[in-house]
C-alpha cells in the first residue's frame, strides 16, 4: 500500500516505543534506550531529504506515578542522541482514562507538532506500531503508516491504510512522495 499521491509531505513524525526504540514498558531510564535496527539511518534519510522530523509519544508512566516528567525527558534526550536529532518532541503525560486531547489516538500531539514545525497537518506522515498512532494521524488530517510489531493486533493491520514491513520501508514510502531536492 502507498501514501496518497496528491499530498505534499514536509514532515515525518515517529512514535517512540516499538517504532524507533525497543519498547521497555514505562521506561524512564536513559540507559535502557536501545534503538530498533535501522532507526538512526531511517531518521537520517528523512532529514537528508529535507523533511522535518519529530516524535509523538504517549507516556502514561507520568500519570501513573511510575516516572517523573524529568525522567521521561531524560529518556527522550537519550533517544534524540541515539536516533535523532528531532525537530520536535510532543509527549502526552496522561493516562488512557484522563480524556485529554493529546493522547493518541486523539489528534492533539500531531496538531501541536504541525504548529511547532510550521506546517499544515496534512503535510505530515505519522509512523507507528499500533492503531492509535495511525488513528491520531487520521484524526489530525495527516497520513499514517503502520509498522506492525508482535504487539500490533491483526484488526489494526487490517484497518490501516498504509502498512510497511519495517521502518526502512516506511521511510521509503514517504521519500517516494517527496520531490527531489535541488542542489
C-alpha positions as CSV (number, residue, x, y, z in Angstrom):
1,X,0.0,0.0,0.0
2,X,1.2,3.5,-0.7
3,X,0.6,7.0,0.6
4,X,-1.7,9.4,-1.2
5,X,0.0,10.7,-4.4
6,X,-1.7,14.1,-4.3
7,X,-0.4,15.2,-0.9
8,X,2.7,17.2,-0.3
9,X,4.8,15.7,2.5
10,X,7.0,18.1,4.5
11,X,7.4,16.3,7.8
12,X,7.6,12.8,9.4
13,X,6.6,12.1,12.9
14,X,7.5,8.9,14.7
15,X,6.0,7.1,17.6
16,X,8.7,6.3,20.2
17,X,8.3,2.9,21.8
18,X,8.4,-0.1,19.5
19,X,8.8,2.2,16.5
20,X,12.2,3.9,16.9
21,X,13.3,2.3,20.1
22,X,12.8,-1.1,21.6
23,X,9.9,-1.0,24.0
24,X,10.7,-1.1,27.7
25,X,7.4,-0.7,29.4
26,X,7.2,2.7,31.2
27,X,10.8,3.3,30.5
28,X,12.2,6.3,32.4
29,X,15.9,5.2,32.4
30,X,18.0,6.7,29.6
31,X,20.5,3.7,29.9
32,X,17.7,1.3,28.8
33,X,17.2,3.0,25.5
34,X,18.0,0.8,22.5
35,X,17.1,1.9,19.0
36,X,15.3,-0.5,16.8
37,X,17.5,-1.8,14.0
38,X,17.8,0.9,11.3
39,X,16.1,3.7,13.2
40,X,19.0,6.1,13.1
41,X,19.5,5.6,9.4
42,X,15.8,6.0,8.7
43,X,15.7,9.4,10.5
44,X,18.9,10.4,8.8
45,X,17.5,9.6,5.4
46,X,14.3,11.6,6.1
47,X,16.3,14.6,7.3
48,X,18.7,14.4,4.3
49,X,15.6,14.5,2.0
50,X,14.6,17.8,3.6
51,X,11.9,16.5,5.8
52,X,11.2,17.9,9.3
53,X,11.2,15.1,11.8
54,X,9.6,14.7,15.2
55,X,8.3,12.3,17.8
56,X,4.8,12.0,19.2
57,X,4.6,9.7,22.2
58,X,2.1,8.7,24.9
59,X,4.0,8.4,28.2
60,X,1.4,7.4,30.8
61,X,4.2,6.4,33.2
62,X,4.0,10.0,34.3
63,X,0.3,9.9,35.2
64,X,0.7,6.5,36.8
65,X,3.4,7.9,39.1
66,X,6.0,5.4,37.7
67,X,8.2,8.2,36.3
68,X,8.6,12.0,36.6
69,X,8.4,14.3,33.6
70,X,12.1,15.0,34.1
71,X,12.9,11.2,33.9
72,X,10.9,10.9,30.7
73,X,12.5,14.0,29.2
74,X,16.0,12.5,30.1
75,X,15.0,9.2,28.3
76,X,13.8,11.2,25.3
77,X,17.1,13.1,25.2
78,X,18.9,9.8,25.0
79,X,16.6,8.8,22.1
80,X,17.4,12.1,20.5
81,X,21.1,11.4,20.9
82,X,21.0,7.8,19.6
83,X,18.4,8.2,16.8
84,X,17.8,11.9,16.2
85,X,18.2,14.8,16.3
86,X,14.5,15.5,16.1
87,X,13.0,18.9,15.3
88,X,10.1,18.5,17.8
89,X,9.1,16.2,20.6
90,X,5.5,16.0,21.7
91,X,4.7,14.0,24.9
92,X,1.3,13.1,26.3
93,X,1.8,12.6,30.1
94,X,-1.8,11.4,30.6
95,X,-3.3,8.0,31.3
96,X,-5.9,6.4,29.0
97,X,-8.9,7.4,31.1
98,X,-7.9,11.0,31.5
99,X,-9.8,12.2,28.4
100,X,-7.0,14.6,27.3
101,X,-6.9,15.8,23.7
102,X,-3.3,14.9,23.2
103,X,-3.2,11.1,24.0
104,X,-3.2,9.1,20.8
105,X,-5.5,8.2,19.0
106,X,-6.7,11.8,19.6
107,X,-5.0,14.3,17.3
108,X,-3.6,16.8,19.8
109,X,0.1,15.9,19.6
110,X,0.1,15.7,15.8
111,X,-1.6,19.1,15.6
112,X,0.8,20.5,18.2
113,X,3.8,19.1,16.2
114,X,2.4,20.6,13.0
115,X,2.0,24.0,14.6
116,X,5.5,23.9,16.1
117,X,7.0,22.8,12.8
118,X,5.1,25.4,10.9
119,X,3.4,23.0,8.5
120,X,-0.2,22.0,7.9
121,X,-1.1,18.7,9.5
122,X,-2.0,17.3,6.0
123,X,1.7,17.7,5.1
124,X,2.8,15.2,7.9
125,X,3.1,11.5,7.9
126,X,3.0,9.6,11.3
127,X,4.7,6.3,11.6
128,X,3.8,4.0,14.5
129,X,3.3,0.4,15.5
130,X,-0.3,0.4,16.8
131,X,-3.7,1.6,15.6
132,X,-3.6,4.6,18.0
133,X,-0.6,6.0,16.1
134,X,-2.3,5.9,12.7
135,X,-5.6,6.9,14.3
136,X,-4.0,10.1,15.6
137,X,-2.7,10.9,12.2
138,X,-6.1,10.4,10.6
139,X,-7.8,12.5,13.3
140,X,-5.4,15.3,12.7
141,X,-5.7,15.2,8.9
142,X,-2.2,13.7,8.4
143,X,-1.3,10.4,6.8
144,X,-0.3,7.3,8.8
145,X,1.9,4.3,8.2
146,X,1.6,1.3,10.4
147,X,4.8,-0.7,11.1
148,X,3.5,-3.8,12.8
149,X,5.3,-5.5,15.7
150,X,4.5,-8.5,17.8
151,X,2.0,-6.5,19.9
152,X,0.2,-5.0,16.9
153,X,-3.3,-6.5,16.7
154,X,-4.5,-8.1,13.4
155,X,-7.5,-5.8,13.3
156,X,-5.1,-2.7,13.5
157,X,-3.2,-4.0,10.5
158,X,-6.4,-4.7,8.6
159,X,-7.7,-1.2,9.3
160,X,-4.5,0.6,8.4
161,X,-4.5,2.4,5.0
162,X,-0.7,2.0,4.7
163,X,1.4,-0.7,6.2
164,X,5.2,-1.2,6.0
165,X,7.2,-4.2,6.9
166,X,9.8,-2.1,8.8
167,X,11.0,1.4,9.5
168,X,13.2,1.5,6.4
169,X,10.2,0.6,4.1
170,X,8.0,3.2,5.9
171,X,10.6,5.9,5.1
172,X,10.9,4.6,1.6
173,X,7.2,5.1,1.1
174,X,7.4,8.7,2.5
175,X,10.5,9.6,0.4
176,X,8.7,8.4,-2.8
177,X,6.3,11.3,-2.1
178,X,9.0,13.9,-1.5
179,X,10.2,16.0,-4.5
180,X,13.9,15.7,-5.2
181,X,16.0,18.5,-3.6
182,X,17.8,20.8,-5.9
183,X,21.5,21.3,-5.2
